C-alpha cells in the first residue's frame, strides 16, 4: 500500500491525499470510452472508475477501442488487471491498468 500526501497550489484545499493499493487484482466489467475519458464499470460492485493505462500508447489504445466498438460510449466487456488508486479529497477512484483482455463486445454475439 502506498499513501501520498502532497500540497498542490492549484487546489483550494491545498492538500491531496492519495491511497494506492499496488497489489494487482483482476476486475471484470465494461470499458467505455468517450470524449477523451476512459471509464470502467465493475461487474461485481457496479462501481465506476476512471482508468489509466501507464504501459500503453494512448493514441493506439483509442484506435483499438474505436476499431473494435466502431463508436464512442459502446460498452466492451473486459478483464482488467491492475490496482486502485483513491484520491480521498476529490473522492475519486482510478483503476491503474497493467494488462487487459477483451472478453465480449455488446451487440456482436461473439
C-alpha positions as CSV (number, residue, x, y, z in Angstrom):
1,X,0.0,0.0,0.0
2,X,1.2,3.5,-0.9
3,X,0.0,6.7,0.7
4,X,0.9,10.1,-0.8
5,X,0.2,13.4,0.9
6,X,1.2,16.4,-1.1
7,X,0.4,20.0,-1.4
8,X,-1.0,21.4,-4.6
9,X,-1.1,25.1,-5.1
10,X,-3.8,24.8,-7.8
11,X,-6.3,23.2,-5.5
12,X,-8.2,25.2,-2.9
13,X,-7.8,22.6,-0.2
14,X,-4.0,22.9,-0.6
15,X,-3.7,19.1,0.1
16,X,-4.0,16.0,-2.0
17,X,-4.3,12.6,-0.2
18,X,-3.9,9.5,-2.4
19,X,-4.2,5.9,-1.1
20,X,-2.9,3.3,-3.6
21,X,-3.0,-0.4,-3.0
22,X,-0.4,-1.6,-5.5
23,X,-1.4,-5.3,-5.2
24,X,-2.5,-6.5,-8.7
25,X,-6.1,-7.8,-8.9
26,X,-8.4,-8.9,-11.8
27,X,-11.5,-6.8,-12.5
28,X,-14.3,-8.0,-14.9
29,X,-16.7,-5.4,-16.2
30,X,-17.2,-2.9,-19.0
31,X,-14.8,-0.5,-20.5
32,X,-16.4,2.6,-22.0
33,X,-14.5,5.4,-23.9
34,X,-15.9,8.7,-24.9
35,X,-14.9,12.3,-25.2
36,X,-11.3,11.5,-24.2
37,X,-12.3,9.7,-20.9
38,X,-11.8,6.0,-20.2
39,X,-14.3,4.6,-17.6
40,X,-14.6,1.1,-16.2
41,X,-17.8,-0.2,-14.6
42,X,-17.1,-3.2,-12.3
43,X,-19.4,-6.1,-12.9
44,X,-19.3,-7.3,-9.3
45,X,-19.8,-4.0,-7.4
46,X,-21.3,-1.8,-10.2
47,X,-18.8,0.9,-9.2
48,X,-17.4,3.2,-11.9
49,X,-13.7,4.1,-12.0
50,X,-11.7,6.4,-14.2
51,X,-8.9,4.4,-15.9
52,X,-5.2,5.0,-16.5
53,X,-3.0,2.8,-18.8
54,X,0.6,3.7,-17.9
55,X,2.1,0.9,-20.1
56,X,0.1,1.7,-23.2
57,X,0.3,4.3,-26.0
58,X,-3.0,6.2,-25.5
59,X,-3.4,7.0,-29.2
60,X,-3.1,3.4,-30.1
61,X,-5.4,2.4,-27.3
62,X,-8.1,4.8,-28.5
63,X,-7.7,3.5,-32.1
64,X,-8.1,-0.1,-30.7
65,X,-11.3,0.8,-28.8
66,X,-12.8,2.6,-31.8
67,X,-11.8,-0.2,-34.2
68,X,-13.5,-2.8,-32.0
69,X,-16.6,-0.9,-30.9
70,X,-16.9,1.3,-34.0
71,X,-18.2,4.2,-31.9
72,X,-17.6,6.0,-28.6
73,X,-19.7,5.1,-25.5
74,X,-20.2,1.5,-26.6
75,X,-19.5,-1.0,-23.7
76,X,-16.8,-3.6,-24.2
77,X,-16.6,-6.4,-21.7
78,X,-13.1,-6.8,-20.4
79,X,-10.9,-8.4,-17.8
80,X,-8.6,-5.7,-16.4
81,X,-5.5,-6.5,-14.3
82,X,-4.4,-3.6,-12.2
83,X,-4.9,-1.8,-8.9
84,X,-7.0,1.0,-7.5
85,X,-5.8,4.5,-6.6
86,X,-8.1,6.6,-4.4
87,X,-7.9,10.3,-4.1
88,X,-9.6,11.0,-0.8
89,X,-10.1,14.7,-1.0
90,X,-11.7,14.5,-4.5
91,X,-13.4,11.2,-3.7
92,X,-12.2,9.8,-7.0
93,X,-11.1,6.2,-7.6
94,X,-8.9,5.3,-10.6
95,X,-8.2,1.9,-12.0
96,X,-4.5,1.7,-12.9
97,X,-4.5,-1.0,-15.7
98,X,-1.3,-3.0,-16.2
99,X,-2.9,-5.5,-18.6
100,X,-6.3,-6.2,-20.2
101,X,-8.2,-8.8,-22.2
102,X,-11.3,-8.1,-24.3
103,X,-14.0,-10.7,-23.4
104,X,-17.1,-9.7,-25.3
105,X,-18.4,-6.8,-27.4
106,X,-22.1,-5.9,-26.9
107,X,-24.2,-6.5,-30.0
108,X,-21.7,-8.7,-31.8
109,X,-22.8,-12.0,-30.4
110,X,-19.2,-13.3,-30.4
